[in-house]
Amino acid sequence: MPECLPKDLEEFRSDLLDFLVEKRGLSSIELRKACLARGIYKIPQPIKYGGSDAGPLKLAISYETVALAGISKISDVIGPGPGILSGANAVIEANYLSPMLRGEKIGSFAFTEADPSNPTVATWTGDNLKITGKKSYVSSGHNSDFMSVVLNVKQGDNSLPSGPAVVVVDAAVPGVLIGDPFVSLDGSAHSEVTFKDVLVSPNDVVGTIGEGIPRAIGGILKERLEQAAIATGMALYAMTLVKEHLSIPHRSGGTLGDLEGVRLRYGEMRINTFATRATLYRAARILEAAPDSINEVTSAKVFCTEMASSVIDSAVQLEGGKALIEGQPLEAMYRKIRSMRLAGGATDILRLSVSKGDLEFDAGIL
Ligand SMILES: Cc1cc2nc3c(=O)[nH]c(=O)nc-3n(C[C@H](O)[C@H](O)[C@H](O)COP(=O)(O)OP(=O)(O)OC[C@H]3O[C@@H](n4cnc5c(N)ncnc54)[C@H](O)[C@@H]3O)c2cc1C
């Protein structure tokens, strides 16, 4: 297919799809084992951890292909990358990053705060930092061994550094209170996490104090590309399901695909899916050349998740009542894609970020 992808990536994509379609019926554990053996599980990890240090385009293709193969639990196929902990100091690497990449520890990300009266802040007490505050929506918080917490270090009466920071907090230290998990529409579980005078050392700070926002954005950027890719794969998979459905006999006499009104809707779905994939690949290529292209990847996250939502909604409409039966692929995709328009940044808020990037910083391209 003339996607203008390098030949090795074309082959990688088509071999991966064949492999995943063959393996998609396996249990989570078996699938993970097969993907580890195949080398796909560690694809986002650095070479020194046995990964391939894949660039944005190869990563985007990988996530897209997993969703296109109809696999909803992406983490069974592709394991964690370093994310926000990339380039962390040796202490964090030894205690958290390496065990996480080896699959021995689970990390979570604590950013969202619903309660403005209890923001997450740290104050200096001697040589240590004391954290207080509450995070409202930490995915897998109840399962995690540690969390990467975005917070603000308050200025003290000394010359110690202050400002936004990302701090690794061990879930087992005194004062970390993890609430009972709650489940969102897509079936994923999250917890509220309260920090009550939690003491951490400056070694637990990822990078330096003051650079918390760029560091959080670096992690979020990878997550947004991943979400754009998964959304694109979901739209492609929905198209394959609908195409099959349009070709089977229907009570109208022929097939649904014979009806002009259906073709009109189907054509629109194809055009939207085409534009979604084009957007993903363009954003990934831009990231290959300019790794801090937050405005472009944010635009892709919004566009791909919103468009995939529209495609999946139309797919449900064309497939009819059967599509909404629990356990049907479109039913699960419909719930998942709705969550993806909030997770990793709500669509409207990201639209504001893209406007701000252009109007206030002259950043981003069209
Ligand atoms: C499945 C899932 C997983 C998640 N995982 C995590 C996680 O692991 N860690 C984490 O920290 N968070 C997580 N979140 C939380 C997620 O990041 C937030 O839900 C999201 O950023 C939106 O924030 P909010 O819910 O506080 O909504 P709000 O910020 O209150 O926004 C709600 C709506 O209000 C409107 N709005 C808000 N502000 C403005 C404005 N300035 N101008 C115009 N309109 C505005 C928008 O329409 C927006 O959609 C997850 C969410 C989901 C759904």
The ligand as an SDF file (V2000), in Angstrom:
LIG
                    3D

 53 58  0  0  0  0  0  0  0  0999 V2000
   -9.9230    6.6750   31.8710 C   0  0  0  0  0  0  0  0  0  0  0  0
   -9.2530    7.8150   32.5630 C   0  0  0  0  0  0  0  0  0  0  0  0
   -7.9830    7.6430   33.1030 C   0  0  0  0  0  0  0  0  0  0  0  0
   -7.3570    8.6950   33.7920 C   0  0  0  0  0  0  0  0  0  0  0  0
   -6.1320    8.4740   34.3640 N   0  0  0  0  0  0  0  0  0  0  0  0
   -5.5290    9.4590   35.0640 C   0  0  0  0  0  0  0  0  0  0  0  0
   -4.2640    9.2370   35.7110 C   0  0  0  0  0  0  0  0  0  0  0  0
   -3.7050    8.1340   35.6650 O   0  0  0  0  0  0  0  0  0  0  0  0
   -3.7060   10.2510   36.4090 N   0  0  0  0  0  0  0  0  0  0  0  0
   -4.2870   11.4780   36.4930 C   0  0  0  0  0  0  0  0  0  0  0  0
   -3.7110   12.3460   37.1240 O   0  0  0  0  0  0  0  0  0  0  0  0
   -5.4930   11.7320   35.8970 N   0  0  0  0  0  0  0  0  0  0  0  0
   -6.1310   10.7490   35.2010 C   0  0  0  0  0  0  0  0  0  0  0  0
   -7.3520   10.9650   34.6070 N   0  0  0  0  0  0  0  0  0  0  0  0
   -8.0170   12.2530   34.7920 C   0  0  0  0  0  0  0  0  0  0  0  0
   -8.0110   13.0840   33.5260 C   0  0  0  0  0  0  0  0  0  0  0  0
   -6.6940   13.5080   33.2470 O   0  0  0  0  0  0  0  0  0  0  0  0
   -8.9890   14.2370   33.7520 C   0  0  0  0  0  0  0  0  0  0  0  0
  -10.2930   13.6790   33.8630 O   0  0  0  0  0  0  0  0  0  0  0  0
   -8.9520   15.2330   32.6170 C   0  0  0  0  0  0  0  0  0  0  0  0
   -7.6990   15.8690   32.5510 O   0  0  0  0  0  0  0  0  0  0  0  0
  -10.0250   16.3120   32.8170 C   0  0  0  0  0  0  0  0  0  0  0  0
   -9.9150   16.9010   34.0940 O   0  0  0  0  0  0  0  0  0  0  0  0
  -11.1910   16.9230   35.0500 P   0  0  0  0  0  0  0  0  0  0  0  0
  -11.8300   15.5800   35.0720 O   0  0  0  0  0  0  0  0  0  0  0  0
  -10.7380   17.4970   36.3590 O   0  0  0  0  0  0  0  0  0  0  0  0
  -12.2370   17.8730   34.3590 O   0  0  0  0  0  0  0  0  0  0  0  0
  -12.2230   19.4640   34.3490 P   0  0  0  0  0  0  0  0  0  0  0  0
  -10.8510   20.0100   34.2540 O   0  0  0  0  0  0  0  0  0  0  0  0
  -13.0820   19.9530   35.4450 O   0  0  0  0  0  0  0  0  0  0  0  0
  -12.9480   19.7460   32.9580 O   0  0  0  0  0  0  0  0  0  0  0  0
  -14.3010   19.2940   32.6970 C   0  0  0  0  0  0  0  0  0  0  0  0
  -14.7840   20.0170   31.4640 C   0  0  0  0  0  0  0  0  0  0  0  0
  -14.9420   21.3980   31.7570 O   0  0  0  0  0  0  0  0  0  0  0  0
  -14.6060   22.1820   30.6130 C   0  0  0  0  0  0  0  0  0  0  0  0
  -13.5050   23.0740   30.9900 N   0  0  0  0  0  0  0  0  0  0  0  0
  -12.6530   22.9270   32.0120 C   0  0  0  0  0  0  0  0  0  0  0  0
  -11.8020   23.9720   32.0680 N   0  0  0  0  0  0  0  0  0  0  0  0
  -12.1350   24.7930   31.0540 C   0  0  0  0  0  0  0  0  0  0  0  0
  -11.6460   26.0500   30.5910 C   0  0  0  0  0  0  0  0  0  0  0  0
  -10.5980   26.6620   31.1850 N   0  0  0  0  0  0  0  0  0  0  0  0
  -12.2380   26.6150   29.5250 N   0  0  0  0  0  0  0  0  0  0  0  0
  -13.2590   25.9860   28.8890 C   0  0  0  0  0  0  0  0  0  0  0  0
  -13.7760   24.8090   29.2780 N   0  0  0  0  0  0  0  0  0  0  0  0
  -13.2190   24.2210   30.3540 C   0  0  0  0  0  0  0  0  0  0  0  0
  -14.2010   21.1960   29.5130 C   0  0  0  0  0  0  0  0  0  0  0  0
  -15.3070   20.9310   28.6820 O   0  0  0  0  0  0  0  0  0  0  0  0
  -13.8170   19.9490   30.2740 C   0  0  0  0  0  0  0  0  0  0  0  0
  -13.9920   18.7700   29.5110 O   0  0  0  0  0  0  0  0  0  0  0  0
   -8.0060    9.9570   33.9090 C   0  0  0  0  0  0  0  0  0  0  0  0
   -9.2800   10.1330   33.3450 C   0  0  0  0  0  0  0  0  0  0  0  0
   -9.9000    9.0820   32.6890 C   0  0  0  0  0  0  0  0  0  0  0  0
  -11.2600    9.3060   32.1020 C   0  0  0  0  0  0  0  0  0  0  0  0
  1  2  1  0
  2  3  1  0
  2 52  2  0
  3  4  2  0
  4  5  1  0
  4 50  1  0
  5  6  2  0
  6  7  1  0
  6 13  1  0
  7  8  2  0
  7  9  1  0
  9 10  1  0
 10 11  2  0
 10 12  1  0
 12 13  2  0
 13 14  1  0
 14 15  1  0
 14 50  1  0
 15 16  1  0
 16 17  1  0
 16 18  1  0
 18 19  1  0
 18 20  1  0
 20 21  1  0
 20 22  1  0
 22 23  1  0
 23 24  1  0
 24 25  2  0
 24 26  1  0
 24 27  1  0
 27 28  1  0
 28 29  2  0
 28 30  1  0
 28 31  1  0
 31 32  1  0
 32 33  1  0
 33 34  1  0
 33 48  1  0
 34 35  1  0
 35 36  1  0
 35 46  1  0
 36 37  1  0
 36 45  1  0
 37 38  2  0
 38 39  1  0
 39 40  1  0
 39 45  2  0
 40 41  1  0
 40 42  2  0
 42 43  1  0
 43 44  2  0
 44 45  1  0
 46 47  1  0
 46 48  1  0
 48 49  1  0
 50 51  2  0
 51 52  1  0
 52 53  1  0
M  END
$$$$
